[in-house]
Amino acid sequence: MKKTIVTLIVMTVTAAGLLAQAQAPAAKNWKDRAEYDLYEAITKPDATPAARLANLDKWKSSYPQSDYGDVRLQIYLLTYQAMNNHRAAFDTAAEILKADPNNQAAIQEILGFLRALMPASKADLDTAEKTARYLLDHADDVYGAAKKPKGVADDVWAKTKPTMVNFAQFTLGYIGVTEKDNAKAETELMKTIQADPTNAQASYMLAGVLLAQQKEHPDKTPLAIFEYARAASYDGPGSLDAATRGKIDTFLAGAYKTYHGSAQGLDQIKMQAKTNALPPGGFALKSVVEMAQEDQAKRDAAAKENPMLAWWNEIKEGLTGDNSAMYWDAMKDAGLPGGHNGVNKFKGKLVSATPETKPKELTIAIAGEAADATIRLAEPLPGKMDPGGEISFSGAAKEFTKAPFMLTFEVDPDDVEGWTGKGPAAPRAPRKPAATKKQ
């Protein structure tokens, strides 16, 4: 923004030619010699701004209805600018535009120094918006080839119109932000970036406008994150200074992790944003909410397709997650599966039996090929069974380890199904019912 305003300051210097060019057309007349003498004193090259302003005020009070009132207004504008009195310059420019809407110096003052009016009033914003929209609709009338001031090089003048048109569009976005009109600001800043992709300030402002709408429009947050990445990563013409980019980058890291759940993918987005002012087609970024919804949908589908495996995976996640100890306290000694979602037995493939014949301990692979459940039997099972056979069981949860994951159950032989070993089993003691807990 500062670079753009500096450009406008330089450009307003071209309007200083008014002091030399403001000669009286034939149709105009001085009231008397004293009025002309005042004008001469004002337009002397060595006149200080303060002396010029004093003489302007004297001219205005002595000759309020001068034929040269329009010239006087333009010299007032240049004098206030030289004194950095942009409040007075802005008001003077607005007065000039009432009679001369194509006045370059007045347009540049209003668009270039609106931001110097802190805070700008509603009337100031309305004046600036009207001026910006007029310029967008009448750019050739204001900055056409025939409008080039004397002494300005052709190549410099050729750049003036697109520079001012882009700045007028950016000003509309700035006004929307200042008015806290998010819809207006978003529309105008998008147009700004599309017309001038190098305007990193516009990208930064758009990011803030989009993020401010995240509660009502969470779908806009990915674009907000991309525009923050643009403002933080782009370092070409029109970029923000390094210190500001660093602060935005720090904010971006936190906002991205909050939205996405981790930093995964952020570096790739920053690489894209460095070379693109707007995200490429197909750009998408999932929120933690969306990922949780997708995960739940997968769980629901898995539970519908295989309720037993879904219940087992839920137990495993609970025992290996952040609240593992609390989850285990609720589960220990409970009879499982316990009828949860209609599941009365866990089912898996036999991995090993200890001992191989008449075993009292089995390891079972329920989810995948690796053993993740151990069955401890009160009495041995008869005979021997080859690994790979299907075993179903229910029992009381007694022990577990996180890595590698293993959940150990105490199981009555009568609660084991699928064992194919032959031969008599050892005599069994009377069966004790497993403890139950609410799931």
C-alpha positions, 0 to 999 in steps of 0.5 A: 500500500505504501509503495502505491501511495508513493507512486501516486505522490510522484504522479501528483507532481505532474499536476504541479504543472497547473501552476505554470499552465493556469493562464487566463483563457480569453473569456476570463478576466481579472477583477483588477490589477490587485487580483492579478498581483496576488495570483503572480505572488502565489505562482512564483516558483520560489514561493513557500507553501505557507506564503502561498496559502496565506495569499490564497486565503487573501485572494479568496476573501478579497475576490470570492467570485473570481473568474479564476475560482477553479484555478484557485481551487487547484492551487489550493490542492497543490499547496495543501499537498505540499504541506501534507495537510491531506484533510484539507487537500481531500476536501478541496479535491472533492470540491474540484470534482463537482465541476471537473470530474476528470481532474487528475490531481483531484482524483489522485488525491482522493484515491491516494490519500483516503487512508491518511484520513484516520478515521475516514468518515462515512462521507469520506468513504462515499466520496472515495467510492464515487470517485473510484467507480467514476474512474473505472467507468471513465478511465479514457476520459481521465487518462487518455493519450490526449490528457497527458500533461506537458513534460510527462514522457509517453512511456510514463503516461502509458503506465498511469492509466492501468496503475490508477485503474488498479488502484481505484479497484483496490480502493473499493476493496479497502472501503468494503473492509473499512465499512466491515461489509464483508460481501462487498470487500470480498467481491472488490478484493477478488476483482483487485487480485484478478486485475493485479496479481502482484497486489499482496496487500489485497491478498492479505486483506482478502484473507482476513475478510474470508476468515471473518466469515468462517462461522457463517461460511466455513467453505471460504476458509480454505481460500482464506488460508491460501491468501494468507499463504500468498501474502506470506510467501510472495516476494516479487513486485508488490509484495509485503515487506519481509517482517510483515511476511514473517508475522503473517507466516507465523499466524498462518501456521497456527490457523492452518493447524487449527483448521486442518488438524496438522501442518501436513500439506502447508508447505505445498500450499505455500509453494503454490501461493508463491507463484499464484495469486489465487488457488489453482483449479481443484484446490481443496483443503479439508477441515478437522470437522470434515475429516471427522465426518468422513471418518465417522461415515467410514466407521458407520459403513464398516459397522454395517458391513462388519459390526464385529470388526468395527467394534474391535477397531473401536476398542483398539483405538480407545486402548491406544489413544490419548485416553487409554488409561481411562478407557481401560479402567472402564473395560477391564474385567468386562465380558466382551464383545458383550452384545455391542451392536449385536456382536456376541463373539469376536472372530479371527484366524488362529496364529498359534497355540500353546502348547501345540497339543491340548493348548491353554493359550491361543493367539488370534489375528482379528484385524489383519494378519498379526496376532492382536488377541490372546485367549487364556483358557481355564482348561486345555482344548482337546487335540491340535489345530493348524494355524489359519483356522477360524476361531470365535470367542467371548471372554473377560478382558484382563490385560493389554499392551499398546505396541505391539497391540495385544488384548488378553482375555480369560475365556471358558472353553465352552465360549470358544467356537471353531476349534477342530482339535480331536481327542479328550480334553482335561476334566474341567472345573465348574464354570464361573461366569465372566464379569460384565460392564456396561459399554 
